């Protein structure tokens, strides 16, 4: 694990209808990722207006030193849970 360079991170999650129109959206915005540990990002959609058919889940990150190569925010353990109502 690198601790000598900062990173920024963003999570965006959208609920989409059957025509892939956006029903609801969540984003963390740009977050400064800690150099010496992990940060948790999570969200629960509630009371959205139309039935959802798809979930779009996008994570992105980059280092703040603009190094060449694969450096930057590390992401792990992503999941999407769907809980159906009865």
TATA-V942598 format. One record per helix or strand. SS is the DSSP state (h for helix, s for strand). FROM is the first residue (numbers start at 1). LEN is the number of residues. Records with the same first field share a line. If there is no record, write none. Layout:
# TATA-V942598
SS->FROM-LEN + FROM-LEN
This chain:
# TATA-V942598
s->7-10 + 22-6 + 31-3 + 54-10
